[in-house]
Amino acid sequence: MDPELLERITARRAELDEREELLAKELAEVRAERDELAVAERVLERVSEQLADERASAAPAPGQVGGRAVMLIPHRTPDMEETLLPPDYQRILATVRQAAGPVMARQVGDALGIDVSVRSKLEPLRGKLVRLVDCGWLRKLPDGRFTTRL
């Protein structure tokens, strides 16, 4: 056998052995990271499910009053978001917030596009404003105007 050829084969085998070690180490690192990601995914799924359950339990649920389905307005807490309110209540709250100061129910109705000259259309809005006051979302001033909570 040719000694030079044998030396080349031995050197190449050493290179490949070294590369195999590096690749094996890198493969172990990749597998470890993949396992960590799988654990992170499971934790994220579990936390997401818990948050969804908490949000669902905090969301306003329809109730029954006099045999009719009605939307219950949640009482405001410091960490509660307006998105838990039904959409029409969110619009009312946004209208009061955008006003330059305290507003009358008639002004809120105008801003929402309600025909305020018709009492039967204004009174339900006034009822919703009072409901928002009762649940802590708004304040009602002694003169009957509504404003946001401080």
C-alpha positions in Angstrom: 0.0 0.0 0.0 1.0 3.5 -0.7 2.0 5.3 2.6 1.0 8.7 1.2 -2.4 7.4 0.3 -2.8 5.7 3.7 -1.9 9.0 5.4 -4.5 10.9 3.4 -7.1 8.3 4.2 -6.2 8.6 7.9 -6.3 12.4 7.8 -9.6 12.4 6.1 -11.1 9.9 8.6 -9.9 12.2 11.4 -11.5 15.2 9.8 -14.8 13.3 9.3 -14.6 12.0 12.9 -14.2 15.6 14.2 -17.0 16.8 12.0 -19.2 13.9 13.2 -18.6 15.0 16.8 -19.5 18.6 16.0 -22.6 17.6 14.1 -23.6 15.2 16.9 -23.2 18.1 19.4 -25.1 20.5 17.2 -27.9 17.8 16.7 -28.1 17.4 20.5 -28.4 21.2 20.9 -31.1 21.3 18.2 -33.1 18.5 19.8 -32.8 20.1 23.3 -34.1 23.5 21.9 -36.9 21.7 20.0 -37.9 20.0 23.3 -37.9 23.3 25.1 -40.1 24.9 22.4 -42.5 22.0 22.7 -42.7 22.6 26.5 -43.2 26.4 25.8 -46.0 25.6 23.4 -47.8 23.5 25.9 -47.4 26.1 28.6 -48.6 28.8 26.2 -51.7 26.8 25.3 -52.5 26.1 28.9 -52.1 29.8 29.9 -54.1 30.9 26.8 -56.9 28.5 27.8 -56.9 29.8 31.3 -57.1 33.4 30.1 -59.9 32.6 27.7 -61.8 30.9 30.5 -61.2 34.0 32.7 -62.3 36.3 30.0 -65.4 34.2 29.2 -66.4 34.2 32.9 -65.9 38.0 33.1 -67.7 38.8 29.9 -71.3 40.0 30.2 -73.6 37.1 30.0 -77.2 37.3 28.9 -79.6 37.0 31.8 -83.3 36.5 32.0 -85.7 39.3 33.3 -89.4 38.7 33.0 -88.7 35.8 30.6 -86.8 38.0 28.2 -83.1 37.7 27.5 -81.2 40.8 28.6 -77.5 41.7 28.5 -76.0 42.1 32.0 -73.5 45.0 32.4 -70.5 44.0 34.5 -69.6 46.2 37.4 -66.4 48.1 36.7 -63.1 47.0 38.4 -59.7 48.7 38.0 -58.4 46.0 35.7 -61.6 45.5 33.6 -61.5 46.6 30.0 -64.4 48.3 28.1 -64.4 45.5 25.6 -66.3 43.4 28.1 -69.3 45.7 27.5 -71.8 45.1 24.8 -71.0 47.1 21.6 -73.7 49.7 22.1 -72.5 50.5 25.6 -69.0 50.8 24.3 -70.2 53.4 21.8 -72.0 55.3 24.5 -68.9 55.3 26.7 -66.7 56.4 23.8 -69.1 59.3 23.0 -69.1 60.5 26.6 -65.3 60.2 26.8 -64.8 62.2 23.5 -67.0 65.1 24.7 -65.3 68.3 25.9 -67.0 68.0 29.3 -70.0 66.5 31.0 -72.9 65.8 28.6 -76.6 65.4 28.7 -78.3 62.3 27.4 -79.6 64.4 24.5 -76.1 65.3 23.4 -75.0 61.7 23.5 -78.0 60.8 21.4 -77.1 63.5 18.9 -73.6 62.2 18.6 -74.8 58.6 18.2 -77.3 59.6 15.5 -80.4 59.0 17.6 -83.5 61.1 16.9 -83.5 62.9 20.2 -86.8 64.8 19.4 -88.6 61.5 19.9 -88.8 60.8 23.7 -89.3 57.0 23.1 -85.9 56.9 21.4 -84.1 59.0 24.0 -85.3 57.3 27.1 -83.7 53.9 26.3 -80.4 55.8 25.9 -80.9 57.5 29.2 -81.5 54.1 30.8 -78.3 52.8 29.4 -76.4 55.8 30.6 -77.9 55.3 34.1 -77.0 51.6 33.9 -73.4 52.6 33.1 -73.4 54.9 36.2 -74.9 52.2 38.4 -72.1 49.8 37.3 -69.3 52.3 37.9 -68.4 53.1 34.2 -69.7 56.7 34.3 -70.6 59.4 36.8 -73.8 61.3 36.9 -73.6 64.9 38.1 -76.3 66.5 40.3 -77.5 68.5 37.3 -78.2 65.3 35.3 -75.1 65.4 33.0 -72.9 62.4 32.5 -69.1 62.2 32.6 -66.4 59.6 32.8 -65.0 58.2 36.0 -61.9 59.8 37.4 
